[in-house]
Amino acid sequence: MNDYESDIIGAYVELEAPWRGYRSAIVIEDYGYQLLVRVSSGAEITVYRDEVCFL
């Protein structure tokens, strides 16, 4: 976990490449170069910032 606040936590994103058929996600943690997102199925995955499009 990071010691700083991130403005993108809670932001809705779309995955550039679907993960198991899911594209919609919400950012739940900001790791700097990577983000922890929760896809619409409820699964949490780590992706690089350039793998998502902010909505």
SVG drawing of the C-alpha trace seen along z (x, -y; Angstrom):
<svg xmlns="http://www.w3.org/2000/svg" viewBox="-20 -13 26 29">
<polyline fill="none" stroke="black" stroke-width="0.4" points="0.0,0.0 1.3,-3.5 1.5,-6.4 0.1,-9.0 -3.4,-9.7 -4.3,-9.0 -7.0,-10.9 -7.7,-7.9 -8.9,-5.5 -12.6,-4.9 -12.2,-5.8 -14.0,-3.7 -11.8,-2.2 -12.1,0.0 -9.5,2.7 -7.7,2.5 -7.7,6.3 -10.6,8.1 -9.8,10.2 -11.8,13.5 -14.4,11.6 -14.7,8.6 -13.7,5.1 -15.3,2.8 -13.4,2.2 -12.9,-0.3 -9.6,-1.3 -9.2,-0.2 -5.4,-0.8 -2.7,-2.8 0.8,-1.2 2.5,-3.8 3.1,-2.0 0.5,0.5 -3.1,0.4 -5.2,2.9 -8.7,2.9 -11.9,4.8 -13.6,6.1 -17.3,6.3 -17.2,10.0 -15.7,9.0 -12.2,10.3 -9.3,8.1 -6.4,8.0 -3.2,5.9 -2.7,4.1 -0.3,1.5 -1.6,-2.0 -1.2,-1.8 -3.5,1.3 -6.6,-0.7 -8.6,-3.6 -10.1,-6.0 -13.8,-6.7"/>
</svg>
